[in-house]
Amino acid sequence: MFYIKSKNRKFLIALTIAVLLIPFCYSYAYSGDLSDARSLGMGGAFTAVARNYRSLSYNPANLGLRDNYGSSLEMFSIGVDINNNSFSYGDYNKYSGAYLTDEDKKDIIDNIPSEGLSVDLSLEARAISFSVNSFAFSTGAEGISDFTLPKDPLELILYGNAIMPNLDLSTTKGEAYGVGDIAFGYGYPVIEWEDGEFSVGGTLHYLKGFLYEKIVQADGYAETGDTAITAAGNMIVKSAMGGSGYSFDLGVATRFKTDYVFSFSITNLYNKINWKDKTELTYFDFELNPLNANSIDNDSIATSSDTTITTEAFGSKRPAYIKMGLSSSYKNILWDLDYQQGFSNTPITSTTPQLSTGIEYRGINWLPLRSGISLGGPRGSYYAVGFGLDLGPYNFDLAIANKNSVLPSGSKGICFAISSYFEF
């Protein structure tokens, strides 16, 4: 059996990963309502609480509720979310730079699900959004980035080719896109009664596509023989550098017994983005020529190439999902319970239901404190805290959330959001 020296094994894995990651080095991501710091501080439980321009991210029917009337102006809001499905911050501190025993290696591999190591990055920014009574307008930029690497390369790095003689990369997958969003929404009060009301609403989004990339096929292997190791791989990436489209949201909301609000919406009920600028297919190939003691010093151990061809325009869709929320207020406490259900599995939706609950406490009227938890869905469990500064018409909100753990040491990801706006 031929054994790869440590430095050569690292070269092989680095080459493979580098080729696979080329298309994603500059992509950015979408996470829906990620940039709303007040919502994030309540664990995302905000469907029945959202008012003014915020209603466009949750339920436009909230614009028709009587406590929505007035004006608001958002200066800016920014949200970032980065997470993975396998390792916590504590795992990184434990294993980084340490000598790994066989038990450590087994624990690392066991942490990775059968589908592989998934890394998601999300970013959303909004500015110059406003509302006047039942009308709202918002502008923002958003996107999605999701990459999954099979377990095989990670096992090869830890155990070497003597234990892991064959490497399969065929389950590698990834997708990334960036989209600008201009949204108009309106809520209509259908009926009111003594201690309740009912409203409907809709939002129309104009979508401007900036970037789209997707791995449509990936194959690769590394195989150890009696005298040498060989490896090869290829990947096909579909991409575009511009496009446009639209989407539509619909919702209903009702208030009953004065202090209770129920809100239901369907987001991306009908939508499509047509990618038509610089639409291309790029073919990446690499090959590691038979590597052994005789060929180790050759300059052409590894070869690679890429070929790009122009393709016809193509379409993509943002995933649809439903949201339901129930909120209530009592003295200084505001509470909300949310249910979200997707129709497909993507980085921002899941067929597994997501349940969120959160509270906002105003013991000091100008210093609202928030906390919340979210379970299930595409992100798994999140634990959030946040606060705001309510300085008359000017408001400032800040929130942070850990994935999978209340404490940072056990977190597999982190969310952060900041918002600045006026309410009149």
N, C-alpha and C positions, 0 to 999 in steps of 0.2 A: 504494500500500500504506500502510495506517495503522500507525504504530509506537506501542507502549505506552511511555510514559515510565517511567523506572526505578522511581519511587515507586509508580506505579499497578500495574506488574507485580508488585511485592512485595506490594501489597495483595491482588491476585487470588490469588496463591499462598498467602499467609498465611491468607486466608479459606477456601480449599479445604482446606488441611491442618488448620486449626482445627476445621472441621466434622467431618472424618474422625476426628480424635483425641478428640473429646468423650467417647465411651464408655469410653476407656481411661485417663483421667487418674488414676483411683483404683484400678485393678485391680492384683492381685499374682499371683505365679506359682508354679508347681510344678516341681520338678526332681528328683523321686524321692528318691535317697539323698544329695542334695547336702549336707545338714547334717552328715554324718559326716566330721570333720576327719582322722581316721586314714585312712579310705578315700581321700579327696581327695588327701592327701599321697602316696599310692601310685598316683595316676593313675586311681583308680576300680577298680583291679584288687583286688577284695576278696571275691569270691563264695566262694572256698574258705577264706578267712581268717576271715570274720565268725563271731563266737560271741556268746553271751548274747542280750540284746535286739536287738543289731545284726543278728542272723540274720533278723529279720522284714523287713528291707529287702533281703536278698539271697537267702537260702535257709533256710526253717524247718527243713529236715532237719539242718542243722548243730547244732541244739539236741540232737540225739540222739547226737552224737559224744562219746566218753568224756572228751575234754579240755575239754568245755563245762561240766562239773559245777561247781557253786559258785553264788554269787549276785552280782548286779551291780545298780547303781542309777545311772541317768543324772539329773544335775541339770538340765542344759540343753544344747542344741546348736543352732547357727544357721548357715545357709549362704545365700550370695547369689551369683548368677551373672547378669551382664549382658553381652550380646555382640551383634554384628551380622555380616552376611555380606559386608561390602564394604570397610570402612575400618579402618585401624590407628591406634593412638595417634600413631605417627610421621606418618601422613598428616594427622591433625588439626593437629599442630604445623607441618607444612610449608605447609599451605594456609590456615590460620586467619589472617585479617587481611592476607593477602598479595595482591598484584596478580596476577590469574590470566591467564596467557597462553593462547593457543589450544591449545598442547600440554598445559598444566595441565588445562584443561577436558576435553580428550579423555581424559587419564589418569583423571580423576575418574569420568567416565561409564563408561570401560572397566572400572573396578573393580567396578561394579554388575552382578550377573548378570542374565540376560535376564528372570528372574521378578520382579526388582525389589529394592529395599532392604528387608531384613528385620531387625527389631530384636526380640530376645527378652530378657525379664526373668524371672528365677526367684528364688524365695525359699522357704525351708523352715525351720521351727522345731519342735523337739521338747522335751518336758520330762516329768519324772516317769515315765520308762520303767524297767522292771526285769525281771530274770529270776531264777528259782530252779530250778536243775538244768535239766530239759527243758522247762520252761514259761517263756514270756516274754509281756510286756505292754508296749505303747507307746502314747503319745498324741502327736499332732502336728498341725500346720497346714501346708497345702501348696496349690499352685495352678499356673496356667499363664497366661502372657501373651505373645502373638505377634502382631506387626503387620507387614504388608508393603505398601509403597508402590511403585507402578509407576515406571519410569524417566522417563516423560514429564514430570511436574512438575519433576523435578530438571534435566532438559535445558532446560526453559523458563526456569528460574531462571538457568542459566549462559549460555544463548545468546540468550534473548529471543524474542519472537514472530515476528521477521523470519525467523529460521532455523527456529523450531519453531512454525508457525502454528496447529497443531491439537493439542489435549491430550486424552488418553484416560485415564480413571480406572477403567475397568470391571474391571481385575484387582486392585483394592484388596481386601485381605482381612485379617481379624483375629479373634482369639478370646481370651477370658480367663475364668478361673474360679478360685475359691478353695474349698478343701474341708478340713474337719477329719477326722482319721483316728484311730480307736481300734482297735488291733489286738491279737488274741490268737493266740499260736502255740505249737505243740507238736512236738517231735521224738521219734521212737520208734526205739530201737536194735534193729534186726531181728535181726542176727547179728554175732558177734564171733569172730575166730580169732587165732592167735598174733601175727601182725604186721599185722592189719587188722580192719576192721569195715564194716558197711553200715547206714545209717539212712534213714528216710523222715520227712517232716514236712509240716505244712500251716499256713497262716495265714488267719484270718478277719478281715476289715476291716469295721467299721461306719463309713460315710462320712456326714458332715454337711455339706451344701452351704451355702456362705455367699453366693456370687455367681457368676452365669454371664452372659456377654455374647458375642455372636457377630455379625459382619457377615454377613448372609445374602444381601445384594445391594448392590452399589455401582455407580453409573453417573455419569459426569460428562464434560464436555468444555469446552474453550475454543477458539474459532475466530476467526481474524482475517480480516476481509473487506477490501474496498477502502477503506471509510470508517469502520469501527468494529470493535470486538471484542465478542463475546458469549460468555457462559459460563453453564452451568447444571449442576446435579448433584443426585443424590438417593442416599439410603442407607437400608437397612432393617436394624435391629438387633433381634435376639431377646435377651431378658434375663429373669433371675429373681433373686430375693433370698433363696432358701432352698429346701432339698430334703434328701433323704436317700437312702441306698442301701447297697450292700455290694460287696465283692470277695473273691476267694479266690485264694490262691497255693499251689502244690504243688512239692515238691522231693525229691530223693534226694541222698545223699552217701556217699562211701566213702573209707576210708583203706587204703592198701596199702604194703607195704614200710616200714612204721612211720612214715616221715617225709613221705609223699606223700598229699595229699588231693585228690580230685576231687569237684566239687559242681555239680549241675545243677538249675535251677528254672524254672518257668513263672509269671510274675507277671501278675496280673489275668487269670487263666485264665477266670474267669466274673465279670462285674461289671456294675453298672448304678446310675446315680444318677437318681432321679425328681425333677425340679424342679417344684414345685407352689406356691411362695409368690411372689406378685406377678409372675406370668409375663406378660410384655408384648411387644408389637411396637411399636417406635418408628420413625416415618417422618421422616427429615430431608430437607429440600429447600432449595436455595439457587439464586438466579438473579442473574446480572450483566446488567443492562439494557444495550443498545447503548452502548458507551463510546467517545466521540470528543471532539474539542476543544470541541464545543458542550455536551456533557452532563457534562463532567468536574466541574463545580461543583454538580451536582444532589445533593440530600440522599438521594435514593432510588436511587443507582446499583446497590446490591446489596440484595436482599431474601432473607429466609430464614424458614423455619417448621419446626415439628416437631409431630407428632401421635402420641399414644400410645393403643393399644387393649389391652385385656386379652385374653389367649389361654388356651387350655387347657394343662394340665400337659404337659410333654414330658420325654423321657429323654435321657441322654448316657452315654457310656462312657469309661473310662480305657483307653488303648491297651495291648494285651497284648504281651509280649516274653519271650524266653528268655535265660537267662544260664548260661554254663558257666565254671567256674574250676578251675585246677590250681595247687596251692601246694606248696612244699617248704621245709624249714628245714635249715640247716647251721650249726652253731656259733652265731655272733651274727647270722646273716643269714636273713631270711624273704623269700621270693620268691613272686609270684603272677602268673599269666597268665589273663586273662579274655577271653571272647568273648560279645558280646551281639548279638541279632538281633531286630528288630521286625517286625511283620506289616503295618504301615502307616507312612506318613510324617507325623510330628507333631513339635512342638518337643522331645519327650523320647524319641521312638522313630524308627527309620528302617529301611527295607528294605535299606539299605547296612549291612553288618556293622560292628560297632565292636570293635576289638581294643585291649586295655589290658594293660600290664605295669608292675609296680612292685616296689620292694624296701624293706625296713625293716632298718636296721643298728643293733645295740645294742652298739657298742664300749664305751660307757659305759651300764651297765644302766639307769640312771634317766633317760637322755637319748636316747631312740630318734630316729634321723634317717631321713627318708623321701624318696623321689623316685619319679616315675612318668611315664608317657606314655600317651596315649590317641589312637588314630587311627580315622577313619571315624565312622559313626553320625550322630546328629542334631547333635552339636556340632562335628564335625570334629576337628582335631588340638588336643590340650591337653597342656601340659607343666607338671608339678606338683612342688612341694617342700613339706615340712612337718617338724614335730618334735613331740615330746611331753615331758611331765614325768611320770615314773612314781614317785610319792612314796608307796610302800607301797600302801595301799588306794585312795588318791586319785590320779586321773589327769587330765591336762589336755593337749589336743591343739590344734594350730593348723596350717592349711595354706592355700596360695595357688596358683593355677594361671593360666597365660596361654593364650589361644586363638591358635593358628596360629603361634606364635613362642616360642622360649625367652626372648628378651629382651622387656621391656615395650614398647619402641619399635615392635616389629612386631606387637604383640598386637591382635587384633580383639575382645577381650573379656577379662574377668577373673572368676575364681571365688575365693571366700573362705569359709572355714569355721572354726568354733571349737566345741570340745566340752569338757564337764566332767562327770566321772562317778566312781563308786566301784566297785571290784571286790574281792570278798572270797573 
